[in-house]
Amino acid sequence: MTITETCDITAHVKGLLPDMQQELERILNFWTREMLSEEKGNVIGAMDHYGKKFPDAPKGAVLYARILWTFATAAQATGNTSYAATAEAVYQYFNAHFFDQDFGGIYWSVDAKGQPLETKKQVYAQGFGIYALSAFYKLTGNAHALKQAIELYELLEATCYDPMEDGYIEACNRNWETIDDLRLSSKDANEKKTMNTHLHVLEGYAQLYKVWPDAGLKHQIKQLLMVFRDKIIQPATHTMGLFFDENWERKDNLISFGHDIEASWLLQEAAESIGDRDWIQWSKKNAIMMAEASTKGIDKDGGMWHEWDNATQHLVKEKHWWPQAEAMVGFMNAWQNSDDNSFLERLMDSWKFIQQYLILPQYGEWKWGVYEDYSLMENEDLAGFWKCPYHNGRACLELIHRLQHY
């Protein structure tokens, strides 16, 4: 019997709550046990799927910001003092090693000893810095952390915001001057504006607004929502473009199923953060449409495929960890907005896939991903520069918060 055929919807929802509470604890325990070195707040650079650690690996600002956000938010949600202590330690390292004292902003990466490695100012990283510092301030009341978050926001507005065409240019050098290579990684197109950066700047701004309700910040959150509505989301398909030039001409043919389902609920969260009735109304309708569109990326086993290329009609048959986490939250959000129980079925299918194919019980973390035949993507890290407790930890936190109301 499917969820849509049974009347006892509440039982299905309530049964997921202890699973999410247990999974959050397992994930965070892995990070405190395996990835924090003896030096307080110093995260080990990488670990592979077989338990081998790479303490000499570089550390990224995004890794640190995401860990800081996750532990600060988990501490506030659960009251767990050990999570708060971890957040404090990670903040101290982040503060000591990633902030550019001469030109402002956050370095992209540091080496294993905490010395600046890549000193470029990637807007994506600044957005995550704002996100993490705002959450840490909310937990601790640390005024310096709030000051840092505000300064990062003001730097982005002064150096990277495009007042003519709206949105933010991807990256600058250490001095906040233009650079040729704007990419987050070698896998990305070298374009001046991207969906991914704008989504996480919006996420950071929304978190900051919750603790610093500034009128100018509110205006920029609305501008970002407008960018998504008018430039990034494709009205015919309710999917997003990924790469754009400075004039918002699209430069890709891709559908990223994970980003679509992630944006479906993050855009709504941003609208709700500023309490704007019109944007909330739009975002709820949009969340349902984007969640429905993303179901085209769901395989028969409940897992979400990585990407579709419209130009070549090619499906990238990989199932990475993070789209599965985002699918759980996005489908939960769509169900709450619509009462359409098919979204709840999608949520439960996502969790079953994660349990069966991604969770590594010997560690308490999730695999990077699996291929079509369920073999491990073993060339990727179990934990490292791009892999941390942000997506799966955040999914657990979001679902715990939402499920407690049922």
N, C-alpha and C positions, 0 to 999 in steps of 0.2 A: 504494500500500500504506500503510495506517495504522500508527501506532506499535503499536497493540494486535495487529496481524497479523505484526509482525516480531519476531524474537528478539533483535535487536541493539539493545536499549534503551540500553545504555551509550554507543553511538555517537551517538545523538540527544542525550543529556545532555551528553556531552563537547564536542559541537560548539557548544553554547550558551555555554560558558565564555569563549572568546576574544571572542565578541560582547559579553558583559557587561563584560569588562575594557576593551574598546575604548569601549563606550558610557559607562561611568563616567568615563573620561578625557575624552571629548568634552564631557560635561555640565559637569564641574568646570572644564575649561579655558574654557568659555563664561563661567562666573561670575567667574573671576579676570580674564579678558580684557575682558569687556563691562560687568560690573556693579559691580566694585570701583573707586571713583574714585581719584584721585591721592592723596587723603588716606588714610592707612593705616587699614584696617578700616572705612571709610565706604562702605556699599553704596548705589548709586544707587537712588532710590525706585521707578522703574518703567521698563519698555521695552515698546514695542508690537511686533507681529509684523512690522513693516516696518523695524525698526531704530531708530526714533525713541526717544530717551531722555528721561526726565522727572526731572531732578535735583532739582526742587522738590517732588516728590511725598513725602507722609509715609511714614515707615518704621514697621513694626509689630514688636512684641516677638516675635511668632511667627515672622516672617520671619528676624529675627536669630538666634533660638534654633535654628531649623531649619538655617540655614546653618552655624552653629557646630557643631551636632551632626554634620552631614554631613562637613565637612572634618576634624573631629577623628577621627571614626570611619574615614574614608578614609585618613587619615595613619597610623593604627594598623594598619589592614588591609594597606596597601601598603608602608609604610615611606617613602613619598614625603615628603621634607622640605619641599617647597614647599606641600603641603597643610597640614602642621603650622604653617608660617609664616603661612598664611592664617587658620587657626584661631586662632592667637595674636593676630593683628591684629583679627579680628572680636570676639574675647573682650574685648580692651581697649576697643573702642568700646561694646560691649554693657554692660560694667561701668561705664563712665564716664557713659553717657547714659540707661540704662533703669531703673536701680535707684533707688527712692525712699528717700533718706537719712533722711527724717523719720518715715515711717510704715511702712517696710519694703515688700517686694514689688516687682513689676515693673510699670511703666506699660504701658498697652495700646499706645501709639504715641508717637513723637516727630516733630517737624517736620524739614525738610531740614537745619537747623542743629544738630539733636540736642537741641532743647529740648522738654520735656514737652508733649504735645499732648492726648491723651486719657489722663487720669490714673486712670481706673477700674482696679480690680483684677479682671480676668477670670480665673477659675480655670483655664481652658484655657491661658492664657498662662503662668501660674505653673507648670503641669504641664510645658509645653515648656521653661521655664527650668530646671527640675530635670533634665530629660532632657539638655539641652545641657551644663549645667555638670558633670554627672556624667561625661559622655563626655570633656569637656575635662580633667577631673581625671584620668581613667583614662589619657589620653595624656600629660599633662605632670606630674602629681603636684602641681599648683598647689593648695596647702592652702586658699587663700582661696576658690577656686571651689567646693571641697567644702563649706566653711563656708556659702557662699551657698546651695548646694543644700539643705543641711540646714535652714537658716533658712527657706527657702521652704516646705519640707515642714511644719515646725513651725507656721508661720503659717497654712497651709491647715487643719491639724488644729485649731488654736485658734479660727479665725474662720469657716470655711466648712463644716466637717464637721457633719453632722446626726446626733447620737448617738441620737435617738429612732427615726428611720426609715432611717438609714444613707444613705450617699452625700454629695454635696457640692452646696451651693447655688451657682448659676452665677457670680455676680459680686457685688462690693461697690464702694463708692466708694473714693476715695483713702484714707480713714480706716478702711476695713474695716467700714463700716456698710452696711445694706441699701439697695438702689436699686430703682427701678421697672423700668427697661429693662435686662434681663439678657442680651440677645441678643449673639451673636458678630457678626452682620451683619443687614442688612435682610431677607435671605432666610430667616432662622430664626424659629421661633415663640418668643414671649416667655414661656418656662416656667422654673420654678425648677431643674429637673434635666434634663440631656440625656445621651443616649448618647455623643455626640461628646466632651464634656468628660470624662466618666468613663473613656472609652477612653484618652485621652491623659494623664490623671492616672495611670492604671494603668501606662501605658508609661513615664512619668517615674519613678514609684516603683520599677518593676522595674529600670530603669537605675541608680538610686541604690542599690538594695539590692546590686547587684553590687560596688559600691565601698565601701559602708557597711552591713554586714549587721546592722542594728539590729533587736531583737526587736519593738519597737513598729511599725516600718515593715513588717516581715514580717506582722504581724497585720493591718495595714490593706490590704496587698496581698491577703490572703485575704478580707477583707471586700469588697473591690472585685470579686474573682472571684465571690463569692457574689451580689453585686448583679447582675452580668451573668447568672449562672445563673438566679436566682430572679425578677428584676424586668425585665430588659431583653430577654433572648432570649425569643422567643415559642415555646413548646414544640411547638405544632402545626405550625409552618412552618420552624423553625430560622432565622428572620430576626429582626431587632431592631426594637424600637420606638425612635423618635428623640427624642420630647419627652414629659416627664412633669411632673406637679405635685409638690409636696413630699412627698406620700404615695405616690408611684409609680403614680398613676393615669395611664394612657397618654392623650396628647392629640394623637395624629396617626394617620394611616392610610397612612403611606408605607412603602415598601421602598427602601432605599438600597443598591443592589447592591454599590457600591464599599466602603461601610462594612462590610457583612456579610463580604465576602471579606477585608478588612483585619483585622477583629476575629478572624476564624477562626484566624489565625496569631499575632496579638499576645496573645491570651488564653493560648495555649499557651506563648509566650515568657515571659510573666509567671509562670506556674505553674512553669516550669523554672528561672526565676531564683531562686526560693526553695527549690527542691529538694523540694517537697512531693509525695510519691508519689501520693496520692489525687487531688490537683488536676491533676497531670500526666496521670494516667489519664483523668480526666474531659475535660480540655482536648483531648486527642488525638482522642477520639471526637467531641467537639463540633466540632473543626476539620473533620473529614470531612463531618459533616452540614451544617455551614454552607457549606462549599465546594460541596457538591452542590446545596444550595438556591440558591446564587448563580448557578448555571449557567442559571437561568431568565432571567437578565438578559443572556445572551450572544447576540449576533446571529449570523447565518450567516457573516459575514465575520470572526468571532473577536473583535470588539470588544464591550465591555461597555457597555450602556445606563446612563444616569444614574439614573433613578428610576421607580418605579411607584406610582401612587396607587390604593389599594384602594377608596376611596370613590367615585371618578369612573371607575374602570377605565381610567385614562389612563397611557400610557407616555410619559415625557419622552424624546424621541428625540434625545438629545445624547450624544456619547461624549467625556467629559472625559479629560484626560491621566492623572489620578491613579488612577481605578479600573482602568485598564489595567495600570499599574505594580503595584498591589496584587493584581490577578488573577494576575500571574506568580508572585508569592511565595506567595499563598494556594493556588494549584493545585499548586505545587511541594511545599508543606508537606503538602497532602492526599495527594499521591502518595507521599511518604516515609512517611506514617502508614499508608497502606492498600495500597500496591503495586498500586493500580488504575490501569492505564496510560491510562485515559480522562482522568484529571487531567493527565497529562503531555502528552497531545494538546491539552488546553485551554491549557496553558502555552505550547506552541509556537505555537498559533493566536493567542494574545495578542501574542506577540512579532512575528509576521508582520504583524498589524494595526498595531502601533506603527511598524514599519519602513515600511510602505506609506503610512500616513495621518498620522502624527504627527511624525516626526522632520524637523526643518528642517536639512538638511545645511549650509546657508550660515551657520548660527549654532552648531549643536551642541546646541540645546535642542529640546524638544518643544512643539508647539502646545498652547494651552490645551485645544482640543478641536475636533471637527467635528460638523456636523449630519447628519441622515439621508442627505443627498445628497453628503456629504463636503466641503461648503463650510466654510470656516474660520469659527470663532467669533471674528471679528476685533474685536469690542467688548471682549474680555477681554485682559488683559496676557499677553505672552510671559514676562515676569518682573515681579514686583512684590509687593504687600502679601500676597497669598495664593499666589503662584506662585514656587517656589524649588526647589532641587535635593533636597528632602527625599523626596518620594515616588519619583521616578524614580532618584535617586541611591541611596536606601536599597534599592530593589528590586535594583539592580545589585550593591550590597554584599552583600545577603542571598543572592542567587543565586550570586555568586562563592564565598562561604563554603560554601554547600551543595554546589555542583558540584565543588569541589575534592576532595570525598570519593569521587568516582566515577572 
